Amino acid sequence: MSLRIKAIIFGATGMVGEGVLLECLGHPDVEQVLVINRKPCLRLHPKLRDIIHADFFDLTAIEPQLAGYNACFFCLGISSLGVSPEVYRHITYDLTMNVGQLLVKLNPEITFCYITGAGTDSSEQRRIRWARVKGATENALMRLFKNSYMFRPGFLQATPGQKNVKSYYKLLGWLYPIGRALYPAGFCTSQELGRAMINSVIKGYPKRILEVRDIVNLGKA
């Protein structure tokens, strides 16, 4: 009998999170999806429930509603462009760890799947700031959770029907088949990413950090 997934998704109104949400809603082994957002996700589905909550640094008001889940797909994040180092670390590291620490307290066996990025620096020593901060976040999550996977997608092809697609992805979408053919280590689809996250909960994976080739492999139906 397959594991029945009850998942929490953070960041479902972004491009990556929306793609993961669509895979969850269509997957037979996902029976419940709770979306935590600052604004409505504007989707209706029998599996789906959403909570509108403004402050992810203070989840006290919704804490009782976060118990009883066995997966978290954390797709929330910001670009490092145009923000100070302090703000970027506060959102990327501090916010993620605040959510993680609460979830592991409420659901000790939960599998935490974190969307990071290709080029993340696990050593936390290189010069690129965002890569160091993402690496520090990955490392802290892997220490915190017994079951956790860090997903590092490269260029993503959006799922048909997605509403939240970045404008430059729309403009450059025609490049995806070429890039996938010439450099498969840098290109995957939102469908592969979502399926890989679901499969990591159901059957695990030998690596805790998944690069694009791992995502494609684990995302096979």
TIMI-602310 format. One record per residue (C-alpha): residue in three letters; x, y, z. Coordinates in steps of 0.02 Angstrom, whole numbers, padded with zeros to 5 digits, always signed. Each point is the difference from the previous one (the first is absolute). Example, Ala and Ser with C-alpha at 12.3 -4.5 7.8 and 13.67 -1.06 7.14 Angstrom:
ALA+00615-00225+00390/SER+00069+00172-00033/
***
This chain:
MET+00000+00000+00000/SER+00070+00171-00049/LEU+00032+00134+00129/ARG-00142+00125+00005/ILE+00074+00174-00001/LYS-00069+00145+00097/ALA+00104+00148-00058/ILE+00025+00180+00049/ILE+00059+00117-00138/PHE+00080+00169+00030/GLY+00017+00113-00151/ALA-00138-00071-00110/THR-00035+00169-00080/GLY+00174+00004-00076/MET+00051-00086-00161/VAL+00090-00147+00082/GLY-00128-00024+00137/GLU-00147+00006-00118/GLY+00078-00136-00106/VAL+00026-00108+00154/LEU-00179+00032+00055/LEU-00069-00057-00167/GLU+00096-00163+00011/CYS-00064-00029+00177/LEU-00180+00030-00050/GLY+00015-00124-00142/HIS+00097-00136+00091/PRO-00099-00150+00066/ASP+00110-00021+00154/VAL-00023+00180+00059/GLU-00162+00006+00099/GLN+00010+00172+00082/VAL+00087+00163-00043/LEU+00009+00148+00117/VAL+00064+00159-00081/ILE+00068+00140+00110/ASN+00006+00166-00091/ARG-00010+00187+00026/LYS-00133+00007-00136/PRO-00128-00124-00068/CYS+00065-00128-00125/LEU-00165+00016-00098/ARG-00021-00185-00031/LEU-00141-00115+00052/HIS+00026-00186+00023/PRO-00069-00133+00119/LYS+00174-00035+00068/LEU+00046+00182+00025/ARG-00016+00113+00150/ASP+00087+00166+00016/ILE+00042+00111+00147/ILE+00035+00185-00026/HIS+00133+00055+00123/ALA+00104+00159-00010/ASP+00146-00030+00117/PHE+00101-00158-00026/PHE+00113+00050+00144/ASP-00146-00020+00119/LEU-00107-00153-00036/THR-00077-00009+00174/ALA-00176+00036-00061/ILE-00001-00145-00123/GLU+00114-00121+00094/PRO-00139-00125+00046/GLN-00046-00017-00185/LEU+00177-00053-00049/ALA-00001-00165+00096/GLY-00037-00168-00080/TYR+00099+00020-00161/ASN+00138-00111-00067/ALA+00073+00112-00136/CYS+00047+00181-00024/PHE+00044+00069-00171/PHE+00085+00166+00036/CYS+00004+00103-00160/LEU+00006+00173+00077/GLY+00145+00116-00038/ILE+00062+00165-00071/SER+00132+00053-00124/SER+00160+00073+00070/LEU-00006+00138-00131/GLY-00044+00170+00069/VAL-00005-00047+00184/SER+00128+00024+00137/PRO+00102-00148+00064/GLU-00091+00013+00166/VAL-00174-00006-00078/TYR+00046-00144-00115/ARG+00068-00105+00143/HIS-00149+00045+00111/ILE-00125-00062-00130/THR+00102-00146-00067/TYR+00076-00071+00158/ASP-00092+00070+00152/LEU-00176-00018-00069/THR+00030-00176-00066/MET+00074-00057+00165/ASN-00143+00078+00099/VAL-00124-00102-00101/GLY+00108-00156+00008/GLN+00023+00005+00187/LEU-00187+00010+00028/LEU-00042-00139-00122/VAL+00128-00122+00070/LYS-00071+00032+00174/LEU-00178-00034-00057/ASN+00041-00141-00123/PRO+00166-00083+00047/GLU-00008-00126-00144/ILE-00042+00128-00134/THR+00099+00002-00163/PHE+00057+00177-00039/CYS+00035+00040-00183/TYR+00088+00165-00030/ILE+00015+00090-00166/THR+00173+00075-00010/GLY+00093+00026-00165/ALA+00134-00062-00118/GLY+00167+00067+00057/THR-00039+00000+00186/ASP+00158-00003+00105/SER-00002-00141+00128/SER+00169+00056+00069/GLU-00070+00173+00042/GLN+00171+00072-00047/ARG-00011+00064-00179/ARG-00014+00181-00051/ILE-00177-00005-00072/ARG-00111+00059+00142/TRP-00164-00082-00048/ALA+00087-00168-00025/ARG+00077+00009+00174/VAL-00165+00044+00083/LYS-00093-00137-00093/GLY+00138-00123+00048/ALA-00014+00050+00182/THR-00188-00025-00008/GLU+00017-00171-00079/ASN+00127-00055+00130/ALA-00107+00061+00145/LEU-00155-00088-00067/MET+00093-00164-00022/ARG+00056+00011+00181/LEU-00175+00043+00060/PHE-00102-00131-00095/LYS+00030-00186+00001/ASN-00089-00007-00169/SER+00045+00146-00114/TYR+00049+00028-00181/MET+00075+00154-00082/PHE-00057+00027-00179/ARG+00111+00101-00117/PRO-00094+00028-00163/GLY+00078+00098-00142/PHE-00105+00073-00141/LEU-00179-00059+00021/GLN-00133-00027-00131/ALA-00168+00050+00074/THR-00147-00120+00004/PRO-00139+00039-00125/GLY-00136+00097+00089/GLN+00113+00087+00124/LYS-00052+00178+00040/ASN+00155+00060+00091/VAL+00140-00007-00128/LYS+00138+00128-00002/SER-00001+00111-00153/TYR+00176-00045-00053/TYR-00045-00185+00007/LYS-00141+00035-00121/LEU+00119+00092-00117/LEU+00136-00133+00010/GLY-00113-00153+00004/TRP+00042-00043-00180/LEU+00180-00032+00057/TYR-00049-00142+00115/PRO+00001-00145-00126/ILE+00167+00058-00068/GLY+00076+00019+00173/ARG-00067-00167+00057/ALA+00077-00085-00151/LEU+00169+00086+00013/TYR+00017+00015+00189/PRO-00117-00121+00090/ALA+00086+00033+00166/GLY-00072+00175+00003/PHE-00181-00022-00057/CYS-00151-00085+00074/THR-00188+00023+00002/SER-00113+00056+00140/GLN-00088-00167-00017/GLU+00163-00095+00028/LEU+00040+00108+00150/GLY-00171-00024+00080/ARG+00001-00187-00030/ALA+00176-00014+00069/MET-00051+00088+00160/ILE-00151-00114+00020/ASN+00106-00155-00036/SER+00130+00052+00127/VAL-00135-00012+00134/ILE-00067-00167-00063/LYS+00161-00094-00034/GLY+00147+00111+00049/TYR+00159+00028-00100/PRO+00183-00048+00028/LYS+00054+00184-00002/ARG-00065+00139+00110/ILE+00054+00134-00123/LEU-00078-00023-00172/GLU+00072+00083-00153/VAL-00096+00009-00164/ARG+00046-00176-00058/ASP-00058-00069+00168/ILE-00163+00097-00013/VAL-00034-00069-00173/ASN+00042-00177+00057/LEU-00109+00008+00156/GLY-00138+00089-00094/LYS-00031-00144-00118/ALA-00176-00066+00022/
***
